[in-house]
Amino acid sequence: MTTQPTCRFCKAPLSTVLADLGETPLSNSYVTQADVAAGRDRSYPLVVRVCDACHLVQADEVVAHSDIFDEDYTYFSSYSDSWVAHARRYAEAMTARFALGPQSRVVEVASNDGYLLQHFQAAGIPVLGIEPTASTAEAARARGIDTRIEYFGEAFGRTLRAEGIQADLMAANNVLAHVPDIADFARGFPQVLADEGVATFEFPHLLNLIRLVEFDTIYHEHYSYLSLLAVERVFESAGLRIFDVERLPTHGGSLRVFACQARAGHPTTPAVAATLAEEREAGLDTRAAYDGFQDRVTACCESFRAFLAEARAEGKTVAAYGAAAKGNTFFNVCGVTAEDIALIADRSHAKQGKLLPGSHIPIVAPERLKALKPDYVVIVPWNLAEEIRAQLSELEAGGTRFVTAIPQTRILPC
């Protein structure tokens, strides 16, 4: 008898399914030919459910957190020029808004390779990074950024507090969705925040995932898919108060949430109530908003497979760019293999020479893609389409057409 899953936050039974994407590999577990031969390229069920009680949308936890974020984690933030620029703008804006200086301290949770903290450190502001993956943490340390290799939560927050570490600003970009125990994670922040300190959290907005069929952002390391409605409940339970929210274009549409200690003096802006009202109007606090999403996923995959079939019939070559996690979900759900896409280019040296999990498309340096001169290049990280087109402008000048596949397959105009 199968046990009914329960919400990882409020423990209510989960009966509403947003999407069942079948079995897919871990999206950041790139493999070698030896891995494939030895049967180490494993797949796991990928099912996302909606809690009707607290509205937290969540994936079933089928893989241990430590097995995903291991010492060989291959995502390095600094390989995206636009993301580094986003981090620089954030650092400048937060420094000005909260009057940060040499007397302040900035702590980033999930600090990766130092892509963000480098900007504060260059401005003379003391920083501390907290990062569980050794590969990226060592890259940050090589830049001179003080970094602890730890998973963040209430216990480690208490450890930092006991050491006298208090933060005027805490940044947590695109990590809130990555933690299986979201309540424990949130409880760590009041331990580290100064009395009037501010914590900011960026995450892809659930509303956009549903409206734009962004199912490729669903993968095992994303345990939660977040609305402000759900995040507000989680934060209140942890002793945090949301006082502002901004909309960002990153990752197909994100929110930046500003939170503080429950009794801090930061006034609440009208943007909080406006965003909550928009989510309620869209029905994110009802089942209706989630009905039919699975059918829209199927239609998206059929659109892409039709494009591949037409290209094959015309004798056209198809390659891809950006070995991003979202592409691994997309290709595996669509049933795409190396017979459909010849290769995929990526700037990350940690990925080059490996294969995408499941689909086994070979990952090469961008120079190999340019030498191939394919008829089509599928831009996997569609949220970075313009940045990537600029990097590959010589291909486009030679007649290569660029393609995005979310929410439906589209050949981009020249």
C-alpha positions as CSV (number, residue, x, y, z in Angstrom):
1,M,0.0,0.0,0.0
2,T,1.4,3.4,-1.1
3,T,1.6,6.0,1.7
4,Q,0.0,9.3,0.7
5,P,2.6,12.1,0.6
6,T,2.3,15.0,3.0
7,C,3.4,18.6,2.7
8,R,7.0,19.2,3.7
9,F,5.9,22.5,5.4
10,C,2.5,22.1,7.0
11,K,2.2,18.2,6.9
12,A,-1.2,18.3,5.3
13,P,-2.0,15.4,2.9
14,L,-1.1,16.1,-0.8
15,S,-3.8,15.2,-3.2
16,T,-3.4,17.6,-6.1
17,V,-0.8,16.9,-8.8
18,L,0.5,19.7,-10.9
19,A,2.7,17.6,-13.1
20,D,3.9,14.1,-13.4
21,L,7.0,14.2,-15.7
22,G,7.8,10.5,-15.5
23,E,11.4,9.4,-14.6
24,T,14.2,11.8,-15.3
25,P,17.9,11.9,-14.3
26,L,19.2,14.5,-11.8
27,S,19.5,17.6,-13.9
28,N,23.0,18.6,-12.8
29,S,24.5,15.1,-12.8
30,Y,26.4,15.2,-16.1
31,V,27.8,11.8,-17.0
32,T,30.6,10.2,-18.9
33,Q,30.6,7.3,-21.4
34,A,32.0,5.1,-18.6
35,D,29.0,6.1,-16.3
36,V,26.6,5.1,-19.1
37,A,28.3,1.8,-19.6
38,A,28.3,1.1,-15.9
39,G,24.6,1.9,-15.5
40,R,25.3,4.9,-13.3
41,D,23.1,7.3,-15.3
42,R,20.0,6.7,-13.2
43,S,16.5,8.3,-13.4
44,Y,14.0,9.0,-10.7
45,P,10.3,9.8,-10.6
46,L,9.6,13.5,-10.9
47,V,6.2,14.5,-9.6
48,V,5.1,17.9,-8.4
49,R,2.1,18.3,-6.1
50,V,0.2,21.2,-4.6
51,C,-0.7,21.6,-0.9
52,D,-4.3,22.6,-0.7
53,A,-3.8,23.8,2.9
54,C,-0.7,26.1,2.6
55,H,-0.4,26.4,-1.2
56,L,3.2,25.2,-1.2
57,V,3.9,23.6,-4.6
58,Q,6.5,20.9,-4.1
59,A,8.3,18.0,-5.8
60,D,8.4,14.5,-4.2
61,E,11.7,14.0,-2.4
62,V,13.1,10.9,-4.0
63,V,16.8,11.7,-3.9
64,A,18.8,12.7,-0.8
65,H,19.8,16.4,-0.7
66,S,23.4,15.5,-0.2
67,D,23.4,13.3,-3.4
68,I,22.4,16.3,-5.5
69,F,24.6,19.1,-4.0
70,D,27.8,17.0,-3.7
71,E,31.4,18.0,-3.9
72,D,31.4,17.8,-7.7
73,Y,28.5,20.1,-8.3
74,T,29.0,21.6,-11.8
75,Y,26.9,24.8,-11.8
76,F,29.2,27.8,-11.6
77,S,27.3,31.2,-11.6
78,S,30.2,33.2,-13.0
79,Y,29.9,31.5,-16.4
80,S,26.8,33.6,-17.1
81,D,27.8,37.2,-17.9
82,S,24.2,38.5,-17.5
83,W,23.9,36.8,-14.0
84,V,27.2,38.4,-12.8
85,A,25.9,41.7,-14.1
86,H,22.6,41.1,-12.2
87,A,24.6,40.5,-9.1
88,R,26.6,43.7,-9.5
89,R,23.4,45.7,-9.9
90,Y,22.0,44.1,-6.8
91,A,25.1,44.9,-4.8
92,E,25.0,48.5,-5.9
93,A,21.3,48.8,-5.1
94,M,21.4,47.2,-1.7
95,T,24.5,49.2,-0.7
96,A,22.7,52.4,-1.5
97,R,19.3,51.5,-0.1
98,F,20.6,50.2,3.3
99,A,23.7,52.4,3.6
100,L,26.2,49.5,3.7
101,G,29.8,50.2,4.3
102,P,33.0,49.0,6.0
103,Q,31.1,48.8,9.3
104,S,28.5,46.4,7.8
105,R,28.5,42.7,7.0
106,V,27.0,40.9,4.1
107,V,26.3,37.1,4.3
108,E,25.2,35.2,1.3
109,V,23.6,31.8,1.6
110,A,24.3,29.5,-1.4
111,S,27.1,31.8,-2.4
112,N,28.4,29.5,-5.2
113,D,31.7,30.7,-6.7
114,G,31.6,34.2,-5.2
115,Y,29.8,35.8,-8.2
116,L,27.8,38.1,-6.0
117,L,30.0,38.7,-2.9
118,Q,32.9,39.8,-5.0
119,H,31.0,43.1,-5.7
120,F,30.5,43.9,-2.0
121,Q,34.1,42.9,-1.2
122,A,35.4,45.2,-3.9
123,A,33.5,48.0,-2.2
124,G,35.2,47.4,1.1
125,I,32.2,45.7,2.8
126,P,33.1,42.6,4.9
127,V,31.5,39.4,3.5
128,L,30.9,35.8,4.3
129,G,29.7,33.1,1.9
130,I,27.9,29.9,3.0
131,E,28.0,27.2,0.3
132,P,27.5,23.4,0.6
133,T,29.2,22.4,-2.7
134,A,33.0,22.1,-2.3
135,S,33.7,22.7,-6.0
136,T,32.1,26.1,-6.1
137,A,33.2,27.1,-2.6
138,E,36.8,26.5,-3.4
139,A,36.4,28.7,-6.5
140,A,35.1,31.5,-4.2
141,R,38.0,31.0,-1.8
142,A,40.4,31.3,-4.7
143,R,39.0,34.8,-5.2
144,G,39.8,35.6,-1.6
145,I,36.1,35.4,-0.5
146,D,35.7,34.0,3.0
147,T,33.4,30.9,2.5
148,R,32.1,28.2,4.8
149,I,31.3,24.8,3.2
150,E,28.0,24.1,5.1
151,Y,24.3,23.5,4.6
152,F,22.4,26.5,6.1
153,G,19.6,26.1,8.5
154,E,18.6,26.9,12.1
155,A,21.5,24.9,13.7
156,F,24.2,26.6,11.6
157,G,22.5,29.9,12.1
158,R,22.9,29.4,15.8
159,T,26.5,28.5,15.3
160,L,27.2,31.8,13.5
161,R,25.3,33.7,16.1
162,A,27.4,32.1,18.9
163,E,30.5,33.2,17.0
164,G,29.3,36.8,17.1
165,I,28.5,37.0,13.4
166,Q,25.5,39.3,12.7
167,A,24.5,40.4,9.2
168,D,23.2,43.7,8.1
169,L,22.3,42.1,4.8
170,M,21.7,38.4,3.9
171,A,21.3,37.4,0.3
172,A,19.7,34.1,-0.7
173,N,19.3,34.0,-4.5
174,N,17.7,31.0,-6.1
175,V,18.2,28.7,-3.1
176,L,14.8,28.8,-1.3
177,A,13.5,26.3,-3.8
178,H,16.5,24.1,-3.3
179,V,16.1,23.1,0.3
180,P,13.9,20.1,1.4
181,D,13.2,21.5,4.9
182,I,12.1,25.0,3.9
183,A,10.9,25.8,7.5
184,D,14.3,24.9,9.1
185,F,16.1,26.9,6.4
186,A,14.0,30.0,7.0
187,R,14.5,29.7,10.8
188,G,18.3,30.1,10.3
189,F,17.9,33.7,9.1
190,P,16.6,35.3,12.3
191,Q,19.6,33.8,14.1
192,V,22.1,35.7,11.9
193,L,20.3,38.9,11.1
194,A,21.0,42.0,13.1
195,D,18.0,43.6,14.8
196,E,17.4,45.8,11.8
197,G,19.1,43.6,9.3
198,V,17.5,42.7,5.9
199,A,17.4,39.3,4.1
200,T,16.5,39.2,0.4
201,F,15.4,36.1,-1.4
202,E,15.1,35.7,-5.1
203,F,13.1,32.8,-6.7
204,P,11.3,32.1,-9.9
205,H,7.6,33.1,-9.5
206,L,5.2,30.2,-9.6
207,L,2.7,32.4,-11.4
208,N,5.0,32.6,-14.4
209,L,5.8,28.9,-14.3
210,I,2.1,28.1,-14.7
211,R,1.2,30.9,-17.2
212,L,4.2,30.2,-19.5
213,V,4.4,26.4,-19.1
214,E,7.9,26.6,-17.7
215,F,8.0,22.9,-16.8
216,D,11.7,22.8,-17.7
217,T,12.4,24.6,-14.4
218,I,11.0,21.5,-12.6
219,Y,13.8,19.1,-11.5
220,H,14.7,17.1,-8.4
221,E,16.9,19.8,-6.9
222,H,14.0,22.2,-7.0
223,Y,12.0,20.9,-4.0
224,S,9.6,23.9,-4.0
225,Y,7.9,26.1,-6.6
226,L,7.1,29.4,-4.9
227,S,4.4,31.9,-4.6
228,L,4.4,34.8,-2.2
229,L,1.3,33.3,-0.6
230,A,3.3,30.3,0.4
231,V,6.5,32.1,1.3
232,E,4.7,34.5,3.6
233,R,3.4,31.6,5.6
234,V,6.8,29.9,5.8
235,F,8.5,33.1,6.9
236,E,5.9,34.0,9.5
237,S,6.4,30.6,11.1
238,A,10.2,31.4,11.3
239,G,9.9,34.8,12.8
240,L,10.5,36.8,9.6
241,R,8.3,39.6,8.2
242,I,8.1,40.4,4.5
243,F,8.2,44.1,4.0
244,D,8.8,44.6,0.3
245,V,8.8,42.6,-3.0
246,E,10.2,43.4,-6.4
247,R,9.5,41.8,-9.8
248,L,12.6,40.7,-11.8
249,P,13.0,39.4,-15.4
250,T,15.5,36.7,-14.3
251,H,14.7,33.0,-14.8
252,G,11.5,33.7,-16.8
253,G,10.1,36.0,-14.2
254,S,11.2,36.1,-10.5
255,L,10.4,37.8,-7.2
256,R,12.9,39.5,-4.9
257,V,11.4,39.4,-1.4
258,F,12.7,41.6,1.4
259,A,12.3,40.2,4.9
260,C,13.4,41.3,8.4
261,Q,13.0,40.3,12.0
262,A,9.3,40.2,12.9
263,R,9.7,43.3,15.2
264,A,12.1,45.3,13.0
265,G,11.2,48.8,11.9
266,H,11.1,48.4,8.1
267,P,7.8,49.7,6.8
268,T,5.8,47.4,4.6
269,T,5.4,48.6,1.1
270,P,2.2,48.4,-1.0
271,A,3.9,46.0,-3.4
272,V,3.4,43.1,-0.9
273,A,-0.3,43.4,-0.8
274,A,-0.5,44.0,-4.6
275,T,1.5,40.8,-5.3
276,L,-0.6,38.7,-2.9
277,A,-3.8,40.1,-4.5
278,E,-2.5,39.2,-8.0
279,E,-1.8,35.6,-6.9
280,R,-5.2,35.3,-5.3
281,E,-6.9,36.7,-8.5
282,A,-5.0,34.1,-10.5
283,G,-6.3,31.4,-8.2
284,L,-3.0,30.2,-6.7
285,D,-4.9,29.6,-3.4
286,T,-7.4,27.3,-5.2
287,R,-7.1,24.1,-7.2
288,A,-8.4,25.7,-10.4
289,A,-5.1,27.5,-11.2
290,Y,-3.3,24.1,-11.5
291,D,-5.8,22.2,-13.6
292,G,-4.7,21.4,-17.1
293,F,-1.0,22.1,-16.7
294,Q,-0.1,18.5,-17.6
295,D,-1.9,18.8,-20.9
296,R,0.0,22.0,-21.7
297,V,3.3,20.2,-21.0
298,T,2.3,17.5,-23.4
299,A,1.5,20.1,-26.1
300,C,4.8,21.8,-25.6
301,C,6.7,18.6,-26.1
302,E,4.7,17.7,-29.2
303,S,5.6,21.1,-30.7
304,F,9.3,20.5,-30.2
305,R,9.2,16.9,-31.5
306,A,7.4,18.2,-34.6
307,F,10.2,20.7,-35.2
308,L,12.8,18.0,-34.9
309,A,10.9,15.7,-37.3
310,E,10.6,18.5,-39.9
311,A,14.3,19.4,-39.6
312,R,15.3,15.8,-40.0
313,A,13.0,15.4,-43.1
314,E,14.7,18.4,-44.6
315,G,18.2,17.1,-43.9
316,K,18.9,20.0,-41.5
317,T,21.4,19.7,-38.6
318,V,20.3,20.7,-35.1
319,A,22.6,21.5,-32.2
320,A,22.0,23.2,-28.9
321,Y,23.6,25.8,-26.6
322,G,23.7,25.9,-22.8
323,A,23.9,22.6,-20.9
324,A,21.6,24.0,-18.2
325,A,19.6,21.9,-15.8
326,K,16.3,23.1,-17.4
327,G,17.4,21.5,-20.7
328,N,17.9,18.1,-19.1
329,T,14.3,18.1,-17.8
330,F,13.1,19.3,-21.2
331,F,15.0,16.9,-23.3
332,N,14.2,13.9,-21.1
333,V,10.5,14.7,-20.9
334,C,10.4,15.2,-24.6
335,G,12.3,12.0,-25.3
336,V,15.1,13.7,-27.2
337,T,18.5,11.9,-27.7
338,A,21.8,12.5,-29.4
339,E,20.2,11.2,-32.6
340,D,18.0,14.3,-32.6
341,I,20.6,16.9,-31.4
342,A,24.2,16.4,-32.5
343,L,25.9,18.3,-29.7
344,I,25.4,21.0,-27.1
345,A,27.9,23.7,-26.4
346,D,28.6,25.2,-23.0
347,R,31.3,27.6,-21.6
348,S,31.7,25.6,-18.4
349,H,34.9,23.5,-18.5
350,A,33.4,21.3,-15.8
351,K,30.7,20.1,-18.2
352,Q,32.7,19.9,-21.5
353,G,33.6,16.4,-22.5
354,K,30.7,14.9,-20.6
355,L,27.2,13.9,-21.7
356,L,23.8,15.3,-20.8
357,P,22.2,12.8,-18.4
358,G,19.5,10.7,-20.0
359,S,19.7,12.1,-23.5
360,H,23.5,11.5,-23.8
361,I,24.0,14.5,-26.0
362,P,27.7,15.3,-26.0
363,I,28.8,18.6,-24.3
364,V,31.5,20.6,-26.2
365,A,33.2,23.9,-26.1
366,P,31.5,26.8,-28.0
367,E,34.3,26.6,-30.6
368,R,33.1,23.1,-31.7
369,L,29.6,24.5,-32.2
370,K,30.9,27.3,-34.3
371,A,32.9,24.9,-36.4
372,L,29.9,22.7,-37.0
373,K,27.8,25.6,-38.4
374,P,24.5,23.8,-37.8
375,D,21.3,24.9,-39.5
376,Y,19.6,25.4,-36.1
377,V,20.8,26.0,-32.5
378,V,18.3,25.4,-29.8
379,I,18.9,27.9,-27.0
380,V,18.3,25.8,-23.9
381,P,18.4,28.6,-21.3
382,W,15.7,30.5,-23.1
383,N,15.8,33.2,-20.4
384,L,19.3,34.1,-21.7
385,A,18.4,34.0,-25.4
386,E,19.6,37.5,-26.3
387,E,22.9,37.1,-24.4
388,I,23.6,33.8,-26.2
389,R,22.6,35.1,-29.6
390,A,25.2,37.9,-29.1
391,Q,27.9,35.3,-28.2
392,L,27.1,33.3,-31.4
393,S,26.5,36.3,-33.7
394,E,28.9,34.9,-36.3
395,L,26.8,31.7,-36.6
396,E,23.6,33.8,-37.2
397,A,25.5,35.9,-39.7
398,G,26.3,32.6,-41.6
399,G,22.7,31.5,-41.7
400,T,22.2,29.5,-38.5
401,R,18.7,30.0,-37.0
402,F,18.1,30.1,-33.3
403,V,15.2,28.2,-31.6
404,T,13.5,28.4,-28.2
405,A,11.0,25.8,-27.0
406,I,9.1,27.3,-24.1
407,P,6.1,27.8,-24.0
408,Q,6.1,26.4,-27.5
409,T,8.8,25.9,-30.2
410,R,9.7,29.1,-32.0
411,I,12.3,29.8,-34.6
412,L,13.6,33.3,-33.7
413,P,13.4,36.0,-36.4
414,C,16.8,37.1,-37.7
